[in-house]
């Protein structure tokens, strides 16, 4: 099978941009394990975990420019780096910095020795995930000297709900 310019599939896929994932850098953020407790849970040694995120289009972004933030959901965030056309298309037009944050307990971002370590399931919640994203955004804006940059949150399905709640 060979696609031609008259094939409807070819036309649909050529209208929507693909990601430019080679312009992304995988990074890790030292994230608070429990944003709402002042004491440790019994049996839980850690107070932080490493949350994975990707930074894309950094070379096209200027300090003070817009930041597009993808709220990771119930899968490895790398899948969304490669399949979130709207962020890439509008981000290119606006010279936006793109950040794809991974949801706690998914992909490579989990506390404990396994993704479902029962000692840590008490901190697997929508509220904790929203707090993760808020803390990450605040800290990254501070690190990059861009505290007044507008942030637009994106997501699909559960991640879309998180983006709306984050507002």
TORZADREN-367094 format. One record per atom (N, C-alpha, C, O): residue in one letter; atom name; x, y, z; residue number from 1. Coordinates in pm, whole numbers, m for minus. Last residue first. Layout:
BEGIN
NODE   gumi   vexpa       xx       yy       zz   drenza
NODE      a      CA        X        Y        Z      NUM
...
This chain:
BEGIN
NODE   gumi   vexpa       xx       yy       zz   drenza
NODE      x       N     m686     2523     3651      167
NODE      x      CA     m715     2664     3627      167
NODE      x       C     m750     2732     3757      167
NODE      x       O     m778     2852     3759      167
NODE      x       N     m691     2263     3723      166
NODE      x      CA     m569     2339     3751      166
NODE      x       C     m593     2489     3737      166
NODE      x       O     m528     2570     3803      166
NODE      x       N     m925     2167     3615      165
NODE      x      CA     m917     2186     3760      165
NODE      x       C     m798     2275     3797      165
NODE      x       O     m805     2353     3892      165
NODE      x       N     m846     2150     3346      164
NODE      x      CA     m956     2240     3385      164
NODE      x       C     m951     2269     3535      164
NODE      x       O     m970     2383     3577      164
NODE      x       N     m644     1960     3365      163
NODE      x      CA     m613     2091     3311      163
NODE      x       C     m721     2192     3352      163
NODE      x       O     m690     2306     3389      163
NODE      x       N     m792     1741     3461      162
NODE      x      CA     m687     1799     3544      162
NODE      x       C     m651     1939     3497      162
NODE      x       O     m630     2029     3579      162
NODE      x       N     m949     1695     3233      161
NODE      x      CA    m1013     1734     3359      161
NODE      x       C     m912     1799     3452      161
NODE      x       O     m941     1901     3514      161
NODE      x       N     m745     1621     3063      160
NODE      x      CA     m822     1740     3032      160
NODE      x       C     m897     1790     3154      160
NODE      x       O     m907     1910     3177      160
NODE      x       N     m668     1380     3179      159
NODE      x      CA     m573     1491     3177      159
NODE      x       C     m640     1624     3144      159
NODE      x       O     m597     1728     3192      159
NODE      x       N     m898     1228     3117      158
NODE      x      CA     m866     1258     3256      158
NODE      x       C     m768     1375     3266      158
NODE      x       O     m783     1461     3354      158
NODE      x       N     m910     1374     2804      157
NODE      x      CA     m980     1281     2892      157
NODE      x       C     m951     1320     3038      157
NODE      x       O     m977     1433     3078      157
NODE      x       N     m611     1560     2773      156
NODE      x      CA     m723     1491     2709      156
NODE      x       C     m780     1391     2806      156
NODE      x       O     m707     1328     2883      156
NODE      x       N     m471     1889     2806      155
NODE      x      CA     m485     1750     2844      155
NODE      x       C     m603     1690     2770      155
NODE      x       O     m685     1762     2713      155
NODE      x       N     m310     2195     2904      154
NODE      x      CA     m371     2107     2805      154
NODE      x       C     m385     1968     2864      154
NODE      x       O     m317     1934     2961      154
NODE      x       N     m291     2529     3022      153
NODE      x      CA     m287     2385     3051      153
NODE      x       C     m366     2309     2945      153
NODE      x       O     m473     2351     2902      153
NODE      x       N      m87     2798     2975      152
NODE      x      CA     m210     2737     2926      152
NODE      x       C     m196     2587     2948      152
NODE      x       O     m102     2525     2899      152
NODE      x       N       45     3071     3140      151
NODE      x      CA       49     2925     3127      151
NODE      x       C      m88     2878     3082      151
NODE      x       O     m190     2913     3140      151
NODE      x       N      240     3361     3089      150
NODE      x      CA      108     3299     3088      150
NODE      x       C      126     3148     3069      150
NODE      x       O      211     3104     2992      150
NODE      x       N      502     3471     3298      149
NODE      x      CA      461     3402     3176      149
NODE      x       C      321     3344     3193      149
NODE      x       O      288     3287     3296      149
NODE      x       N      601     3586     3525      148
NODE      x      CA      478     3643     3470      148
NODE      x       C      434     3578     3340      148
NODE      x       O      339     3624     3276      148
NODE      x       N      843     3467     3595      147
NODE      x      CA      728     3451     3684      147
NODE      x       C      596     3502     3628      147
NODE      x       O      490     3466     3678      147
NODE      x       N     1093     3371     3475      146
NODE      x      CA      976     3408     3397      146
NODE      x       C      848     3398     3480      146
NODE      x       O      754     3329     3441      146
NODE      x       N     1333     3246     3540      145
NODE      x      CA     1322     3391     3548      145
NODE      x       C     1202     3446     3472      145
NODE      x       O     1209     3553     3413      145
NODE      x       N     1342     2976     3556      144
NODE      x      CA     1368     3034     3424      144
NODE      x       C     1354     3185     3423      144
NODE      x       O     1361     3247     3317      144
NODE      x       N     1269     2928     3821      143
NODE      x      CA     1402     2889     3774      143
NODE      x       C     1439     2960     3644      143
NODE      x       O     1554     3000     3625      143
NODE      x       N      998     3016     3812      142
NODE      x      CA     1096     3085     3897      142
NODE      x       C     1238     3055     3848      142
NODE      x       O     1320     3147     3836      142
NODE      x       N      889     2825     3642      141
NODE      x      CA      881     2967     3605      141
NODE      x       C      983     3049     3685      141
NODE      x       O     1047     3139     3632      141
NODE      x       N      937     2597     3799      140
NODE      x      CA     1005     2612     3670      140
NODE      x       C     1001     2757     3623      140
NODE      x       O     1101     2807     3570      140
NODE      x       N      769     2647     4024      139
NODE      x      CA      913     2634     4040      139
NODE      x       C      987     2653     3907      139
NODE      x       O     1091     2720     3905      139
NODE      x       N      510     2657     3908      138
NODE      x      CA      562     2769     3988      138
NODE      x       C      715     2763     3994      138
NODE      x       O      781     2864     3972      138
NODE      x       N      495     2401     3789      137
NODE      x      CA      483     2523     3709      137
NODE      x       C      547     2641     3783      137
NODE      x       O      627     2715     3727      137
NODE      x       N      519     2233     4018      136
NODE      x      CA      616     2226     3908      136
NODE      x       C      613     2355     3826      136
NODE      x       O      718     2412     3796      136
NODE      x       N      293     2306     4166      135
NODE      x      CA      426     2325     4224      135
NODE      x       C      531     2326     4113      135
NODE      x       O      621     2410     4114      135
NODE      x       N       91     2224     3984      134
NODE      x      CA      100     2364     4030      134
NODE      x       C      238     2395     4085      134
NODE      x       O      295     2500     4055      134
NODE      x       N      140     1948     3961      133
NODE      x      CA      151     2034     3843      133
NODE      x       C      167     2180     3885      133
NODE      x       O      249     2252     3827      133
NODE      x       N       94     1862     4227      132
NODE      x      CA      222     1837     4159      132
NODE      x       C      242     1935     4045      132
NODE      x       O      347     1998     4033      132
NODE      x       N     m176     1935     4257      131
NODE      x      CA      m73     2004     4337      131
NODE      x       C       66     1983     4276      131
NODE      x       O      147     2075     4274      131
NODE      x       N     m285     1747     4084      130
NODE      x      CA     m302     1890     4055      130
NODE      x       C     m197     1971     4132      130
NODE      x       O     m137     2064     4078      130
NODE      x       N     m213     1513     4223      129
NODE      x      CA     m164     1536     4087      129
NODE      x       C     m174     1684     4050      129
NODE      x       O      m81     1740     3992      129
NODE      x       N     m355     1538     4463      128
NODE      x      CA     m209     1535     4467      128
NODE      x       C     m151     1566     4328      128
NODE      x       O      m52     1638     4317      128
NODE      x       N     m618     1527     4359      127
NODE      x      CA     m572     1646     4432      127
NODE      x       C     m419     1652     4437      127
NODE      x       O     m360     1758     4418      127
NODE      x       N     m631     1269     4254      126
NODE      x      CA     m643     1385     4165      126
NODE      x       C     m588     1510     4233      126
NODE      x       O     m518     1589     4169      126
NODE      x       N     m389     1048     4402      125
NODE      x      CA     m519     1114     4396      125
NODE      x       C     m514     1230     4297      125
NODE      x       O     m407     1280     4262      125
NODE      x       N     m201      865     4584      124
NODE      x      CA     m243      858     4443      124
NODE      x       C     m383      918     4435      124
NODE      x       O     m482      849     4458      124
NODE      x       N     m130      839     4842      123
NODE      x      CA     m100      968     4779      123
NODE      x       C     m125      964     4628      123
NODE      x       O      m77     1050     4554      123
NODE      x       N     m187      581     4915      122
NODE      x      CA     m262      688     4980      122
NODE      x       C     m237      825     4920      122
NODE      x       O     m314      918     4944      122
NODE      x       N        3      419     4797      121
NODE      x      CA     m124      439     4727      121
NODE      x       C     m211      546     4791      121
NODE      x       O     m301      599     4725      121
NODE      x       N      237      354     4924      120
NODE      x      CA      226      488     4868      120
NODE      x       C       91      516     4802      120
NODE      x       O       68      628     4754      120
NODE      x       N      236       93     5004      119
NODE      x      CA      264      194     5106      119
NODE      x       C      237      336     5057      119
NODE      x       O      215      427     5137      119
NODE      x       N      207      m59     4769      118
NODE      x      CA       89      m30     4851      118
NODE      x       C      113       74     4960      118
NODE      x       O       17      138     5005      118
NODE      x       N      334       29     4467      117
NODE      x      CA      379       m2     4602      117
NODE      x       C      266       37     4698      117
NODE      x       O      232      155     4708      117
NODE      x       N      298       39     4190      116
NODE      x      CA      183       21     4279      116
NODE      x       C      226      m26     4417      116
NODE      x       O      161     m112     4477      116
NODE      x       N      546       71     4073      115
NODE      x      CA      441      169     4044      115
NODE      x       C      324      157     4142      115
NODE      x       O      259      257     4173      115
NODE      x       N      801        7     4322      114
NODE      x      CA      719      m30     4206      114
NODE      x       C      610       73     4190      114
NODE      x       O      583      153     4280      114
NODE      x       N      930      133     4528      113
NODE      x      CA     1009       44     4443      113
NODE      x       C      933       m2     4320      113
NODE      x       O      994      m46     4222      113
NODE      x       N      843      484     4569      112
NODE      x      CA      852      344     4608      112
NODE      x       C      928      261     4506      112
NODE      x       O      983      314     4409      112
NODE      x       N      671      691     4331      111
NODE      x      CA      748      670     4455      111
NODE      x       C      754      520     4486      111
NODE      x       O      675      442     4433      111
NODE      x       N      708      735     3979      110
NODE      x      CA      638      678     4094      110
NODE      x       C      730      666     4215      110
NODE      x       O      848      635     4202      110
NODE      x       N      732      786     3675      109
NODE      x      CA      719      881     3788      109
NODE      x       C      642      819     3904      109
NODE      x       O      524      847     3923      109
NODE      x       N      737      664     3435      108
NODE      x      CA      854      644     3521      108
NODE      x       C      848      728     3648      108
NODE      x       O      947      739     3720      108
NODE      x       N      407      592     3394      107
NODE      x      CA      533      604     3322      107
NODE      x       C      649      569     3413      107
NODE      x       O      658      456     3463      107
NODE      x       N      258      691     3709      106
NODE      x      CA      250      643     3571      106
NODE      x       C      383      667     3502      106
NODE      x       O      463      750     3545      106
NODE      x       N      270      805     3960      105
NODE      x      CA      235      664     3952      105
NODE      x       C      219      611     3809      105
NODE      x       O      172      499     3790      105
NODE      x       N      190     1137     3854      104
NODE      x      CA      247     1046     3955      104
NODE      x       C      188      906     3939      104
NODE      x       O       70      891     3908      104
NODE      x       N      214     1220     3512      103
NODE      x      CA      130     1202     3630      103
NODE      x       C      200     1106     3727      103
NODE      x       O      261     1008     3685      103
NODE      x       N      455     1429     3359      102
NODE      x      CA      402     1294     3382      102
NODE      x       C      325     1290     3513      102
NODE      x       O      366     1349     3613      102
NODE      x       N      424     1711     3151      101
NODE      x      CA      450     1656     3285      101
NODE      x       C      384     1520     3299      101
NODE      x       O      271     1499     3256      101
NODE      x       N      562     1884     2908      100
NODE      x      CA      478     1765     2921      100
NODE      x       C      513     1700     3054      100
NODE      x       O      620     1641     3068      100
NODE      x       N      575     2208     2792       99
NODE      x      CA      613     2120     2902       99
NODE      x       C      513     2006     2907       99
NODE      x       O      392     2030     2909       99
NODE      x       N      691     2433     2556       98
NODE      x      CA      601     2321     2582       98
NODE      x       C      658     2236     2694       98
NODE      x       O      775     2197     2691       98
NODE      x       N      685     2776     2501       97
NODE      x      CA      759     2667     2561       97
NODE      x       C      658     2556     2590       97
NODE      x       O      551     2584     2643       97
NODE      x       N      577     2929     2197       96
NODE      x      CA      554     2885     2335       96
NODE      x       C      652     2776     2375       96
NODE      x       O      696     2696     2293       96
NODE      x       N      543     3077     1963       95
NODE      x      CA      677     3058     2021       95
NODE      x       C      668     3019     2168       95
NODE      x       O      743     3070     2252       95
NODE      x       N      299     3064     1845       94
NODE      x      CA      313     3158     1956       94
NODE      x       C      452     3156     2020       94
NODE      x       O      476     3225     2119       94
NODE      x       N      324     2866     1651       93
NODE      x      CA      276     2999     1612       93
NODE      x       C      304     3104     1719       93
NODE      x       O      329     3220     1687       93
NODE      x       N      402     2651     1811       92
NODE      x      CA      495     2704     1710       92
NODE      x       C      454     2845     1669       92
NODE      x       O      539     2932     1652       92
NODE      x       N      168     2612     1961       91
NODE      x      CA      293     2647     2028       91
NODE      x       C      395     2706     1931       91
NODE      x       O      466     2800     1966       91
NODE      x       N       m9     2524     1771       90
NODE      x      CA      m29     2657     1828       90
NODE      x       C       97     2704     1898       90
NODE      x       O      130     2823     1896       90
NODE      x       N      123     2271     1715       89
NODE      x      CA       83     2365     1611       89
NODE      x       C       70     2507     1667       89
NODE      x       O      132     2600     1615       89
NODE      x       N      165     2147     1964       88
NODE      x      CA      278     2172     1875       88
NODE      x       C      243     2279     1772       88
NODE      x       O      324     2368     1745       88
NODE      x       N      m94     2128     2066       87
NODE      x      CA        9     2201     2140       87
NODE      x       C      126     2239     2049       87
NODE      x       O      178     2350     2058       87
NODE      x       N     m214     1968     1866       86
NODE      x      CA     m260     2104     1891       86
NODE      x       C     m155     2186     1965       86
NODE      x       O     m130     2301     1930       86
NODE      x       N      m84     1710     1876       85
NODE      x      CA      m64     1803     1765       85
NODE      x       C     m103     1946     1794       85
NODE      x       O      m34     2039     1751       85
NODE      x       N       42     1498     2047       84
NODE      x      CA      m42     1609     2092       84
NODE      x       C      m23     1724     1993       84
NODE      x       O       44     1822     2023       84
NODE      x       N      217     1275     2038       83
NODE      x      CA       83     1268     1979       83
NODE      x       C      m10     1380     2023       83
NODE      x       O     m130     1358     2035       83
NODE      x       N      459     1275     2173       82
NODE      x      CA      461     1241     2031       82
NODE      x       C      324     1247     1963       82
NODE      x       O      315     1227     1842       82
NODE      x       N      384     1332     2426       81
NODE      x      CA      483     1420     2363       81
NODE      x       C      477     1400     2213       81
NODE      x       O      489     1494     2135       81
NODE      x       N      232     1112     2483       80
NODE      x      CA      163     1237     2453       80
NODE      x       C      257     1341     2394       80
NODE      x       O      214     1428     2319       80
NODE      x       N      417      914     2539       79
NODE      x      CA      318      890     2435       79
NODE      x       C      251     1020     2390       79
NODE      x       O      219     1035     2273       79
NODE      x       N      546     1015     2761       78
NODE      x      CA      617     1016     2633       78
NODE      x       C      522      990     2516       78
NODE      x       O      546     1038     2405       78
NODE      x       N      395      964     2983       77
NODE      x      CA      381     1095     2919       77
NODE      x       C      450     1101     2783       77
NODE      x       O      415     1184     2700       77
NODE      x       N      220      669     3025       76
NODE      x      CA      354      725     3008       76
NODE      x       C      343      855     2930       76
NODE      x       O      287      856     2820       76
NODE      x       N     m102      734     3175       75
NODE      x      CA      m10      660     3090       75
NODE      x       C      126      729     3090       75
NODE      x       O      143      835     3150       75
NODE      x       N     m321      899     3269       74
NODE      x      CA     m303      761     3311       74
NODE      x       C     m215      678     3216       74
NODE      x       O     m249      565     3182       74
NODE      x       N     m162     1212     3225       73
NODE      x      CA     m275     1135     3276       73
NODE      x       C     m234      991     3299       73
NODE      x       O     m123      965     3345       73
NODE      x       N      m19     1541     3239       72
NODE      x      CA      m13     1399     3216       72
NODE      x       C     m130     1326     3281       72
NODE      x       O     m187     1373     3379       72
NODE      x       N      m91     1833     3106       71
NODE      x      CA     m120     1761     3231       71
NODE      x       C     m124     1613     3201       71
NODE      x       O     m221     1563     3143       71
NODE      x       N      127     2040     2943       70
NODE      x      CA       44     1921     2926       70
NODE      x       C       31     1848     3059       70
NODE      x       O      131     1808     3118       70
NODE      x       N      141     2378     2899       69
NODE      x      CA      168     2273     2997       69
NODE      x       C       72     2158     2976       69
NODE      x       O      m49     2174     2989       69
NODE      x       N      302     2634     2743       68
NODE      x      CA      194     2537     2726       68
NODE      x       C      231     2415     2810       68
NODE      x       O      338     2357     2793       68
NODE      x       N      376     2963     2809       67
NODE      x      CA      413     2826     2842       67
NODE      x       C      289     2739     2823       67
NODE      x       O      184     2767     2881       67
NODE      x       N      479     3267     2642       66
NODE      x      CA      380     3172     2692       66
NODE      x       C      439     3033     2716       66
NODE      x       O      536     2992     2653       66
NODE      x       N      765     3465     2760       65
NODE      x      CA      672     3413     2659       65
NODE      x       C      577     3309     2718       65
NODE      x       O      593     3269     2834       65
NODE      x       N      950     3519     2949       64
NODE      x      CA      829     3599     2951       64
NODE      x       C      726     3553     2851       64
NODE      x       O      611     3597     2856       64
NODE      x       N     1217     3433     2742       63
NODE      x      CA     1173     3457     2879       63
NODE      x       C     1055     3553     2876       63
NODE      x       O     1059     3657     2810       63
NODE      x       N     1122     3267     2442       62
NODE      x      CA     1195     3373     2510       62
NODE      x       C     1135     3392     2648       62
NODE      x       O     1015     3371     2669       62
NODE      x       N     1167     2970     2247       61
NODE      x      CA     1096     3044     2352       61
NODE      x       C     1184     3155     2407       61
NODE      x       O     1306     3139     2416       61
NODE      x       N     1314     2810     2088       60
NODE      x      CA     1227     2907     2020       60
NODE      x       C     1157     3000     2120       60
NODE      x       O     1094     3098     2080       60
NODE      x       N     1448     2636     2255       59
NODE      x      CA     1529     2727     2174       59
NODE      x       C     1445     2833     2103       59
NODE      x       O     1499     2936     2062       59
NODE      x       N     1244     2482     2363       58
NODE      x      CA     1315     2576     2450       58
NODE      x       C     1393     2680     2367       58
NODE      x       O     1402     2796     2406       58
NODE      x       N     1077     2287     2260       57
NODE      x      CA     1080     2418     2195       57
NODE      x       C     1154     2523     2278       57
NODE      x       O     1127     2642     2263       57
NODE      x       N     1010     2116     2569       56
NODE      x      CA     1021     2119     2423       56
NODE      x       C     1014     2264     2373       56
NODE      x       O      953     2350     2435       56
NODE      x       N     1069     1906     2833       55
NODE      x      CA     1069     2046     2793       55
NODE      x       C     1097     2048     2643       55
NODE      x       O     1195     1990     2596       55
NODE      x       N      903     1660     3020       54
NODE      x      CA      976     1693     2899       54
NODE      x       C      962     1843     2872       54
NODE      x       O      853     1899     2887       54
NODE      x       N      939     1492     3337       53
NODE      x      CA      872     1585     3246       53
NODE      x       C      963     1610     3126       53
NODE      x       O     1083     1586     3131       53
NODE      x       N      892     1285     3623       52
NODE      x      CA      949     1307     3490       52
NODE      x       C      868     1411     3413       52
NODE      x       O      745     1417     3423       52
NODE      x       N      967     1317     3957       51
NODE      x      CA      860     1327     3858       51
NODE      x       C      923     1364     3723       51
NODE      x       O      997     1462     3713       51
NODE      x       N     1078     1147     4228       50
NODE      x      CA     1124     1209     4104       50
NODE      x       C     1014     1201     3999       50
NODE      x       O      973     1092     3958       50
NODE      x       N      958     1240     4553       49
NODE      x      CA      982     1141     4448       49
NODE      x       C     1023     1217     4323       49
NODE      x       O     1004     1339     4315       49
NODE      x       N      983     1288     4911       48
NODE      x      CA      980     1337     4773       48
NODE      x       C      991     1217     4679       48
NODE      x       O     1029     1107     4720       48
NODE      x       N      988     1149     5135       47
NODE      x      CA      907     1271     5141       47
NODE      x       C      900     1336     5003       47
NODE      x       O      820     1427     4981       47
NODE      x       N      997      801     5225       46
NODE      x      CA     1025      911     5134       46
NODE      x       C      935     1031     5161       46
NODE      x       O      821     1017     5204       46
NODE      x       N      893      610     5399       45
NODE      x      CA     1019      675     5430       45
NODE      x       C     1039      802     5348       45
NODE      x       O     1094      901     5399       45
NODE      x       N      611      495     5540       44
NODE      x      CA      657      567     5421       44
NODE      x       C      781      647     5458       44
NODE      x       O      774      741     5537       44
NODE      x       N      519      388     5779       43
NODE      x      CA      576      297     5680       43
NODE      x       C      627      364     5554       43
NODE      x       O      683      296     5467       43
NODE      x       N      272      636     5831       42
NODE      x      CA      345      520     5884       42
NODE      x       C      393      428     5771       42
NODE      x       O      317      396     5680       42
NODE      x       N      333      947     5668       41
NODE      x      CA      247      831     5686       41
NODE      x       C      329      717     5744       41
NODE      x       O      447      703     5710       41
NODE      x       N      458     1237     5836       40
NODE      x      CA      474     1123     5746       40
NODE      x       C      372     1015     5776       40
NODE      x       O      331      994     5890       40
NODE      x       N      284     1553     5857       39
NODE      x      CA      362     1443     5915       39
NODE      x       C      370     1329     5814       39
NODE      x       O      294     1327     5716       39
NODE      x       N      136     1719     5709       38
NODE      x      CA      256     1777     5769       38
NODE      x       C      341     1671     5835       38
NODE      x       O      458     1695     5865       38
NODE      x       N      m18     1670     5396       37
NODE      x      CA       11     1621     5531       37
NODE      x       C      135     1689     5584       37
NODE      x       O      229     1713     5509       37
NODE      x       N      m36     1762     5134       36
NODE      x      CA     m141     1800     5229       36
NODE      x       C     m121     1749     5371       36
NODE      x       O     m199     1783     5460       36
NODE      x       N      137     1665     4945       35
NODE      x      CA      124     1810     4955       35
NODE      x       C       33     1854     5070       35
NODE      x       O       27     1973     5100       35
NODE      x       N      361     1419     4948       34
NODE      x      CA      226     1448     4999       34
NODE      x       C      216     1598     5026       34
NODE      x       O      279     1651     5118       34
NODE      x       N      602     1439     4798       33
NODE      x      CA      520     1319     4795       33
NODE      x       C      377     1346     4839       33
NODE      x       O      282     1301     4775       33
NODE      x       N      722     1690     4586       32
NODE      x      CA      672     1657     4720       32
NODE      x       C      581     1535     4711       32
NODE      x       O      493     1530     4625       32
NODE      x       N      973     1616     4343       31
NODE      x      CA      837     1654     4378       31
NODE      x       C      800     1610     4520       31
NODE      x       O      843     1504     4566       31
NODE      x       N     1215     1709     4148       30
NODE      x      CA     1204     1654     4283       30
NODE      x       C     1072     1704     4343       30
NODE      x       O     1061     1819     4387       30
NODE      x       N     1197     1624     3815       29
NODE      x      CA     1163     1726     3913       29
NODE      x       C     1147     1658     4048       29
NODE      x       O     1073     1561     4061       29
NODE      x       N     1387     1570     3522       28
NODE      x      CA     1328     1516     3645       28
NODE      x       C     1310     1628     3746       28
NODE      x       O     1395     1715     3760       28
NODE      x       N     1354     1556     3161       27
NODE      x      CA     1408     1608     3287       27
NODE      x       C     1333     1546     3404       27
NODE      x       O     1231     1480     3387       27
NODE      x       N     1425     1536     2821       26
NODE      x      CA     1367     1468     2937       26
NODE      x       C     1435     1522     3062       26
NODE      x       O     1558     1531     3068       26
NODE      x       N     1367     1772     2578       25
NODE      x      CA     1465     1722     2674       25
NODE      x       C     1390     1658     2789       25
NODE      x       O     1301     1719     2849       25
NODE      x       N     1297     1799     2229       24
NODE      x      CA     1255     1787     2368       24
NODE      x       C     1369     1732     2453       24
NODE      x       O     1454     1656     2406       24
NODE      x       N     1323     1788     1960       23
NODE      x      CA     1357     1914     2025       23
NODE      x       C     1313     1915     2171       23
NODE      x       O     1293     2022     2230       23
NODE      x       N     1217     1553     1882       22
NODE      x      CA     1364     1557     1891       22
NODE      x       C     1411     1688     1952       22
NODE      x       O     1527     1699     1992       22
NODE      x       N      947     1603     1857       21
NODE      x      CA      996     1546     1983       21
NODE      x       C     1147     1546     1993       21
NODE      x       O     1201     1540     2104       21
NODE      x       N      757     1757     1729       20
NODE      x      CA      897     1779     1701       20
NODE      x       C      973     1728     1822       20
NODE      x       O     1054     1800     1882       20
NODE      x       N      458     1598     1611       19
NODE      x      CA      543     1658     1713       19
NODE      x       C      684     1675     1661       19
NODE      x       O      723     1616     1560       19
NODE      x       N      288     1700     1313       18
NODE      x      CA      336     1599     1406       18
NODE      x       C      427     1668     1506       18
NODE      x       O      467     1783     1487       18
NODE      x       N       m5     1884     1223       17
NODE      x      CA      140     1870     1241       17
NODE      x       C      173     1755     1335       17
NODE      x       O       95     1719     1424       17
NODE      x       N     m255     1803      994       16
NODE      x      CA     m220     1817     1135       16
NODE      x       C      m71     1794     1154       16
NODE      x       O      m17     1695     1106       16
NODE      x       N     m252     1757      722       15
NODE      x      CA     m309     1882      773       15
NODE      x       C     m261     1907      915       15
NODE      x       O     m229     2021      952       15
NODE      x       N     m160     1504      679       14
NODE      x      CA      m72     1614      641       14
NODE      x       C     m124     1748      689       14
NODE      x       O      m47     1845      697       14
NODE      x       N     m363     1339      761       13
NODE      x      CA     m239     1338      839       13
NODE      x       C     m147     1453      800       13
NODE      x       O      m64     1494      880       13
NODE      x       N     m560     1396      567       12
NODE      x      CA     m584     1422      710       12
NODE      x       C     m453     1429      787       12
NODE      x       O     m436     1518      871       12
NODE      x       N     m433     1318      327       11
NODE      x      CA     m476     1456      345       11
NODE      x       C     m496     1489      493       11
NODE      x       O     m456     1595      539       11
NODE      x       N     m396     1045      374       10
NODE      x      CA     m280     1132      352       10
NODE      x       C     m317     1277      378       10
NODE      x       O     m242     1350      443       10
NODE      x       N     m660      964      387        9
NODE      x      CA     m575      948      504        9
NODE      x       C     m454     1039      493        9
NODE      x       O     m414     1103      590        9
NODE      x       N     m754     1013      123        8
NODE      x      CA     m807     1091      236        8
NODE      x       C     m720     1080      361        8
NODE      x       O     m707     1178      435        8
NODE      x       N     m528     1047     m148        7
NODE      x      CA     m581      957      m45        7
NODE      x       C     m630     1038       75        7
NODE      x       O     m556     1123      125        7
NODE      x       N     m397     1213     m316        6
NODE      x      CA     m543     1215     m323        6
NODE      x       C     m607     1124     m218        6
NODE      x       O     m729     1125     m203        6
NODE      x       N     m130     1166     m279        5
NODE      x      CA     m182     1295     m236        5
NODE      x       C     m334     1302     m240        5
NODE      x       O     m393     1388     m176        5
NODE      x       N     m114      822     m166        4
NODE      x      CA      m97      927     m266        4
NODE      x       C     m157     1057     m213        4
NODE      x       O     m227     1056     m112        4
NODE      x       N       52      554       m8        3
NODE      x      CA      m38      669        2        3
NODE      x       C       m8      769     m109        3
NODE      x       O      107      797     m140        3
NODE      x       N       51      216      m85        2
NODE      x      CA      126      339      m97        2
NODE      x       C       27      456      m93        2
NODE      x       O      m71      455     m167        2
NODE      x       N       82     m119        0        1
NODE      x      CA        0        0        0        1
NODE      x       C       87      125        0        1
NODE      x       O      183      136       76        1
